[in-house]
């Protein structure tokens, strides 16, 4: 968290809620701001590393003014078909590297012969 965010949270931050990852959500206690095109200012204080992909979809909608309704326990309830959140692994050792990727050795299986390139007549 930067010094400016810390001051804004301390002086004018109104606590709105917390998600299952410990991220805390705030809005400006003055509600409307000329600096924000007349909309209220909303922000999140991350637990641990500040990573935008750690914001659940219901809170993302609230942060980006898709909805004005603050997510409640009903909206936060996980459905049986929903998978748990995984952080964005791009640039780490856990990143997806398909067969043939240079980061995976640069080798891939030989073509099976089912591919025919297009040639103009």
N, C-alpha and C positions, 0 to 999 in steps of 0.2 A: 504494500500500500504506500502510495506517495504521501508526502507531507500535505499537499493540497487536499487529497481525498480524506486524510485523517482529520484535518481541520473542518472540512465541509461536513463530515459525518458528526463530529463533536458539536459543532455550532448549530447546524440546521438539519441534521439527519433525523428522520423519523423511522424507527425500526418497523418493518412490515412483516417479515417472516424469515424462516430458515428452512433450507432443504435438507434432504437426508444425508448430504455430504458435508454439512456444517457451514455451507456458504450462507452469508447473512445479507438480506436485501433491505434497501433503504429508499426513501423518497424524501424530497425537499419538503420541510415543514411549511414553507411558504406556498407550496402547491404549484402556483403558476409562475413562469419565468419568461421575461421578454427575451432572454438569451436562448431559450429553447423553443422558440416559435409559439409561445403561449401554452405549451404542455408542461406538465410537472416533470421534474428531473428525477430519474431513477438510476440506481447503481447497485452493484454487488461488491461485497468484501469476501474474497475467496479464502478458504481454508487451505493453507499450504501454498503451492505454486499457483500463480494467477494464470489459469488456462480456460479460455472461453468455452471449450468443449465440455467443461465440467458443469455447465448450467443445464438443468433438466428442461425439457421442452415446455412444461407449463410455466416455469419461471422465465424462460426465454421470451415467451409470448407477452408476459407482463412487462418485462424490461423494455421491449421494443414497441410498446403501446399497441400491440395487436388486440389486447383485451385490457380493460380497466379493472376487471375483477381480480383481486388478490387470490392466488391459489390457496385453497383450503385443504383439509385432510382428505376430503372426498376426491378432489382432483389429484392429490398426490398419491392415492392408493394405486399400487402397481397391479396391473391385470396379469392373469396367469401366462398369457402369451408374450408379454414384454420381457425382453432380455435386460440384464443389468448393464449399466453404463460402462463403456470402456473408453479410456482416455485416448486421444489422438496419438498414435504411435509413430507418425511420420518423423523421420530423422533419428529414430532410436534403433536399437538392436531388435526390437520386437516388430518393426515395420514389415508390412507384407512385401515379399520379394518373390515374384513368380518365376517359374522355370525359365531359364534363358537370361535372367537379369544379371548384369555385370557384378552386382553386389552378392550374387549367389554362385559365382563361379563362371558365369557367361556361357554355360553349356545347356543345350536343350535336346530333347529327344529328336531323333531323325524323323523327317516327314514320312507319313505312312503311304503316300502315293495317291491319296484321295483329293489332292489339290491340283486343279488345272488352271494355270494362269490365263488371263484373257489376252488374246492377241487380235489386233485389228485385221479385218479381211482385206 
